[in-house]
Amino acid sequence: MARRAVPHIVIELRCLACGALQPSEYAASTCVAPVHDNERGILDVRYDYERAKRDWPEVGALGLGIWRWQALLPVQKPLVPLLPVGDTPLVSAPRLAARLGLKELWLKDDTRNPTRSFKDRATAIAMAIALEQRARAVACASAGNAAISLAGFAANAGIPCEVFVPSYASPERLSWLEKFGARVHVSTGNYDQAFAECEEGVATHGWYNRNCAYNPYLVEGKKTVSFEIGAQFGYAMPDAVICAVGDGCTLGAIGKGFRELRAMGVAQSIPQLIGVQAERVSPLVARQRGEMWTDEGQQTTAASIAVRTPRNAVRVLNEVRESRGVLVGVSEAAMSVAQRAYAREAGVVVETSTAATLAGLESLCGDGQLKGARVVAVLTGGRAD
């Protein structure tokens, strides 16, 4: 990652594994200390929260999307307009809430973003930086949503796009990538292999790297969903927020956003974080329990969260622990049932990975947990699998 000037609000980058601090203009994407427990040290962007609080927008300041939260973003709003991202609605789901025994269930519907994906929040930050640096091309590895998001934004900005997808990427998603004009590299292996191939391409050709797992700035775009949820609740936080989990970036970002609201004194509490993985690919669920996950080569229909080597494990596990949250695994059958229930009982169409959220709620509520709670489910993808 090239050395770059960053807004003065950013004070430093901190390694989540060893705590090493780096200056705000640090050029590498991960900690340069030796490998931490067989993992590269993920960096976290740290801010001047007193200054951010002074510049924090009023609750009713709508219409700017993620750029409304400029006070806690590591990039200036781009001079070249990008596709509008954020300000997505909270959709009430009273039928599901009643059946599950919840006081309220709200769906944070990020399928309303330009490419029907939560990933657009990270892509907007990536593209702003890529345009600032006049990158020759942008690149990422993805089972579909992040790749489609990057391809759409790159098409809009007129920047070449290189995407690396696993062997099981669906024809529908490959078709979208073709429509947007991306150059598609189909791996012979799974997501983890596609990720390694992308990292090699970035190192060789100097493309701007949109992989959230290592690029510390992209998590900052994702955390804006927490700022929006907070504002939509008048900063009287819901009891719990649930989201599907693959690499750990998304739920980790959501946790960071809520903690920052608390750090500024804008909110007094943070919601419990609940992460859901497919049982067949659930390394983070096992890790939270202190168990060793064994990859038995099983496949899941939840392609977007089928990550066997989650690179943001430290981040997401820290955030779940801080919120007194939990990670749960759900079956293929439960996700299929939940996908239909979202459509028939709430009127929203989501991909299988996103349906994992409702499957997780079904499991927890069936065990008597969350009774009478106000819960927000983050809908991260609405495209056909």
C-alpha positions as a printed Julia matrix, in Angstrom:
385×3 Matrix{Float64}:
   0.0     0.0     0.0
   1.54    3.31   -1.06
   2.43    5.96    1.51
  -0.31    8.58    1.57
  -1.34   11.74    3.31
  -4.3    11.21    5.63
  -6.66   13.66    7.35
  -5.37   15.14   10.62
  -8.18   13.38   12.49
  -6.18   10.13   12.08
  -3.46    9.99   14.72
  -1.93    6.53   14.23
  -2.35    2.9    13.21
  -2.28    0.18   15.86
  -1.61   -3.53   15.37
  -4.51   -5.5    16.85
  -2.24   -8.48   17.54
   0.82   -6.98   19.25
  -0.2    -3.37   19.91
   2.65   -1.85   17.9
   1.93    1.72   16.82
   2.68    3.19   13.41
   2.37    6.78   12.17
  -0.76    7.76   10.25
   1.11    7.85    6.92
   2.46    4.29    7.39
   2.76    2.64    3.98
   2.46   -1.11    4.7
  -0.97   -2.75    4.91
  -0.19   -4.94    7.93
   2.18   -4.9    10.92
   5.84   -5.39   10.02
   6.52   -7.29   13.24
   7.07  -11.06   12.85
   3.97  -13.12   12.11
   1.61  -13.2    15.11
   0.45  -16.76   15.85
   0.65  -17.64   12.15
  -1.36  -14.51   11.24
  -0.36  -11.16    9.8
  -0.95   -8.33   12.24
  -4.07   -6.39   11.25
  -3.82   -2.63   11.65
  -6.55   -0.45   13.11
  -7.0     3.25   12.37
  -7.09    5.42   15.51
  -8.57    8.92   15.7
  -8.66   12.07   17.79
 -12.1    11.47   19.3
 -12.33   14.83   21.06
 -11.91   16.57   17.73
 -14.3    14.16   16.01
 -16.99   14.87   18.6
 -16.78   18.62   17.88
 -17.41   17.94   14.18
 -20.07   15.25   14.66
 -23.25   15.85   12.61
 -26.7    16.44   14.05
 -29.04   13.45   14.07
 -31.17   14.86   11.29
 -28.27   15.65    8.91
 -29.27   13.27    6.12
 -28.58   13.04    2.42
 -24.79   12.74    2.33
 -24.53    8.97    2.68
 -21.33    7.72    4.29
 -19.66   11.1     3.76
 -21.89   12.52    6.48
 -19.46   10.8     8.87
 -16.36   12.59    7.53
 -15.31   13.37   11.1
 -14.32    9.7    11.56
 -13.19    8.66    8.1
  -9.54    8.32    7.02
 -10.06    9.94    3.62
 -11.36   13.21    2.25
 -14.58   13.18    0.3
 -13.48   12.56   -3.3
 -13.6    15.44   -5.75
 -14.95   13.03   -8.38
 -18.5    12.04   -7.35
 -18.9     8.34   -6.64
 -22.02    6.22   -6.63
 -24.09    7.23   -3.55
 -23.64    4.85   -0.62
 -25.33    4.68    2.77
 -28.41    6.24    4.35
 -30.07    2.84    3.96
 -33.39    2.29    5.75
 -34.3     0.4     8.89
 -37.2    -1.82    7.88
 -39.53   -3.02   10.62
 -40.27   -6.77   10.64
 -43.13   -7.09   13.18
 -44.29  -10.54   12.01
 -40.84  -12.04   12.49
 -40.42  -10.22   15.81
 -43.67  -11.6    17.16
 -42.86  -15.15   16.1
 -39.37  -14.99   17.64
 -40.52  -13.36   20.9
 -38.59  -10.14   20.27
 -39.85   -6.72   21.29
 -38.74   -5.34   17.91
 -36.83   -6.62   14.9
 -35.4    -4.1    12.48
 -33.67   -4.93    9.2
 -30.84   -2.59    8.24
 -31.35   -3.02    4.53
 -28.0    -2.47    2.85
 -29.28   -4.25   -0.24
 -30.45   -0.7    -1.17
 -26.86    0.35   -1.93
 -25.86    0.84   -5.6
 -24.71   -2.75   -6.24
 -27.19   -4.27   -3.73
 -24.46   -4.94   -1.19
 -23.09   -3.73    2.13
 -19.65   -4.02    0.47
 -20.3    -0.7    -1.28
 -19.42    1.08    1.99
 -15.86   -0.24    1.85
 -15.61    0.18   -1.9
 -16.46    3.88   -1.68
 -13.45    4.4     0.6
 -11.24    2.26   -1.65
 -12.22    4.21   -4.74
 -11.71    7.57   -3.05
  -8.15    6.55   -2.16
  -7.51    4.97   -5.57
  -8.62    8.18   -7.3
  -6.49   10.25   -4.92
  -3.45    8.11   -5.74
  -4.29    7.9    -9.45
  -4.11    4.12   -9.27
  -3.61    2.28  -12.56
  -6.19   -0.34  -11.53
  -8.11   -1.64   -8.52
  -8.29   -5.27   -7.41
  -9.91   -7.6    -4.9
 -10.67  -11.23   -4.13
 -14.29  -12.15   -3.54
 -16.9   -14.84   -3.86
 -19.11  -12.25   -5.52
 -20.4    -9.21   -3.65
 -17.14   -7.32   -3.07
 -16.02   -8.06   -6.62
 -19.3    -6.84   -8.1
 -19.19   -3.76   -5.88
 -15.65   -2.9    -6.98
 -16.44   -3.59  -10.64
 -19.46   -1.29  -10.55
 -17.62    1.57   -8.88
 -14.58    1.14  -11.15
 -16.85    1.28  -14.2
 -18.39    4.49  -12.89
 -14.95    6.05  -12.26
 -13.32    4.72  -15.43
 -10.6     2.71  -13.67
  -9.59   -0.84  -14.79
 -10.75   -3.54  -12.36
  -9.13   -6.92  -11.63
 -11.19   -9.4    -9.6
 -10.22  -12.85   -8.33
 -13.05  -15.26   -7.61
 -13.12  -18.85   -6.32
 -13.92  -21.78   -8.57
 -17.49  -21.96   -7.23
 -18.46  -18.37   -8.07
 -21.97  -18.59   -9.5
 -22.77  -17.91  -13.17
 -25.08  -15.08  -12.08
 -22.26  -13.28  -10.28
 -19.8   -13.88  -13.07
 -22.37  -12.39  -15.43
 -22.57   -9.2   -13.34
 -18.79   -8.87  -13.37
 -18.81   -9.21  -17.14
 -21.54   -6.56  -17.43
 -19.43   -4.1   -15.46
 -16.39   -4.81  -17.63
 -14.11   -6.24  -14.94
 -11.24   -8.53  -15.8
 -12.15  -11.78  -14.02
  -9.58  -14.28  -12.76
 -11.32  -17.54  -11.79
  -9.22  -19.55   -9.36
  -9.02  -23.32   -9.49
  -9.52  -23.36   -5.71
 -11.57  -21.76   -2.94
 -11.78  -18.18   -1.68
  -8.55  -18.44    0.26
  -6.66  -19.44   -2.87
  -8.28  -16.63   -4.86
  -7.24  -14.23   -2.09
  -3.62  -15.38   -2.3
  -3.65  -14.98   -6.08
  -5.04  -11.46   -5.73
  -2.37  -10.48   -3.2
   0.3   -11.74   -5.6
  -1.22   -9.73   -8.45
  -1.34   -6.57   -6.33
   2.31   -6.98   -5.32
   3.39   -7.65   -8.91
   1.41   -4.98  -10.75
   0.87   -2.24   -8.16
  -2.93   -2.3    -8.32
  -4.82   -0.61   -5.49
  -5.82   -3.36   -3.06
  -9.49   -3.38   -2.03
  -9.18   -6.49    0.16
 -10.71   -5.5     3.5
  -8.9    -8.31    5.28
  -5.6    -6.42    5.09
  -6.3    -2.85    3.94
  -6.9    -1.03    7.25
  -8.83    1.86    5.72
 -11.72   -0.12    4.26
 -13.09   -1.25    7.62
 -13.65    2.46    8.22
 -16.22    2.56    5.44
 -18.02   -0.46    6.82
 -18.32    1.0    10.32
 -20.55    3.79    8.97
 -23.48    1.37    9.18
 -23.16    1.58   12.98
 -23.22    5.38   12.87
 -26.41    5.22   10.8
 -28.06    2.68   13.1
 -27.14    4.83   16.09
 -28.59    7.96   14.52
 -31.72    6.13   13.36
 -32.34    5.07   16.98
 -31.58    8.55   18.31
 -28.47    6.98   19.88
 -30.63    4.94   22.28
 -29.0     1.73   21.14
 -30.76   -1.53   20.26
 -30.07   -4.49   22.52
 -28.34   -6.56   19.84
 -27.07   -6.36   16.26
 -26.68   -9.54   14.23
 -24.69  -10.05   11.05
 -23.28  -12.89    8.94
 -19.52  -13.43    9.35
 -16.84  -14.63    6.93
 -13.43  -12.94    7.2
 -14.57  -11.01   10.27
 -14.18   -7.54    8.71
 -17.86   -6.61    8.64
 -18.9    -7.51   12.18
 -15.55   -6.22   13.45
 -16.24   -2.91   11.72
 -19.75   -2.75   13.14
 -18.34   -3.24   16.63
 -15.74   -0.53   16.09
 -18.37    1.94   14.93
 -20.48    1.45   18.04
 -17.43    1.72   20.31
 -16.47    5.01   18.67
 -19.92    6.41   19.33
 -19.45    5.49   22.97
 -15.89    6.88   23.03
 -17.19   10.28   21.9
 -20.02   10.21   24.41
 -22.58   10.31   21.61
 -23.99    6.98   22.84
 -23.87    5.61   26.37
 -23.83    1.91   25.52
 -23.04   -0.55   22.76
 -25.3    -3.36   21.54
 -24.47   -7.01   21.92
 -22.86   -8.28   18.71
 -24.05  -11.6    17.29
 -22.14  -13.17   14.42
 -23.42  -16.08   12.35
 -21.43  -18.55   10.28
 -22.44  -21.55    8.23
 -21.82  -24.68   10.31
 -19.85  -26.25    7.47
 -17.35  -23.37    7.43
 -17.26  -22.0    10.96
 -13.67  -21.42   12.11
 -14.56  -18.32   14.13
 -17.33  -20.06   16.04
 -14.83  -22.75   17.05
 -12.15  -20.21   17.92
 -14.46  -18.26   20.21
 -15.15  -21.5    22.07
 -11.43  -22.21   22.38
 -11.72  -25.16   20.03
  -9.74  -26.17   16.96
 -11.73  -26.07   13.74
 -10.93  -28.84   11.29
 -11.53  -28.13    7.62
 -13.2   -31.26    6.32
 -13.65  -29.79    2.85
 -17.39  -29.31    3.23
 -19.06  -26.77    0.97
 -21.77  -24.31    1.92
 -24.39  -22.52   -0.14
 -23.48  -19.38    1.83
 -20.62  -18.58   -0.54
 -20.11  -15.01    0.68
 -19.08  -16.2     4.16
 -17.25  -19.4     3.19
 -13.88  -18.23    4.52
 -11.72  -20.98    5.92
  -8.88  -18.7     7.0
 -10.5   -15.57    8.48
  -7.85  -12.86    8.4
  -9.68  -10.43   10.69
 -10.2   -13.01   13.41
  -8.49  -10.94   16.11
 -10.59   -7.88   15.28
 -13.96   -9.58   15.26
 -13.3   -11.75   18.32
 -12.19   -8.66   20.27
 -15.33   -6.77   19.28
 -17.66   -9.66   20.1
 -15.97  -10.06   23.48
 -16.19   -6.33   24.23
 -19.93   -6.37   23.54
 -20.5    -9.6    25.5
 -21.7   -11.09   22.25
 -21.61  -14.51   20.68
 -20.84  -16.33   17.45
 -23.15  -19.13   16.32
 -23.19  -21.66   13.49
 -26.29  -22.57   11.48
 -27.13  -25.42    9.13
 -27.72  -25.3     5.39
 -31.37  -26.24    5.94
 -31.85  -23.46    8.5
 -30.46  -20.85    6.11
 -32.73  -22.06    3.32
 -35.79  -21.82    5.56
 -34.7   -18.39    6.81
 -34.26  -17.09    3.26
 -37.89  -17.95    2.49
 -39.04  -16.49    5.82
 -37.37  -13.16    5.1
 -39.28  -12.97    1.83
 -42.65  -14.25    3.09
 -42.74  -12.62    6.53
 -40.78   -9.4     5.94
 -40.95   -8.78    2.21
 -37.19   -8.69    1.62
 -35.14  -10.88   -0.71
 -31.63  -11.73    0.48
 -28.81  -14.05   -0.49
 -28.18  -17.24    1.48
 -25.31  -15.72    3.47
 -27.51  -12.86    4.65
 -30.3   -15.31    5.52
 -27.88  -16.78    8.07
 -28.79  -13.84   10.33
 -32.39  -14.97   10.69
 -31.3   -18.59   11.07
 -29.05  -17.46   13.92
 -31.89  -15.54   15.55
 -34.15  -18.58   15.26
 -31.53  -20.65   17.09
 -30.88  -18.14   19.88
 -34.55  -17.3    20.41
 -35.38  -21.02   20.41
 -32.99  -21.37   23.35
 -34.81  -18.63   25.23
 -32.25  -15.92   24.56
 -33.05  -12.35   23.43
 -36.64  -12.56   24.7
 -38.18   -9.09   24.6
 -35.07   -7.57   22.99
 -34.8    -4.91   20.31
 -32.64   -6.42   17.58
 -31.2    -5.11   14.31
 -30.27   -7.61   11.58
 -27.84   -6.22    9.0
 -28.82   -7.36    5.51
 -25.54   -7.4     3.6
 -26.5    -8.83    0.21
 -29.66   -9.09   -1.87
 -28.44  -10.66   -5.1
 -29.29  -14.18   -6.22
 -26.66  -16.74   -5.19
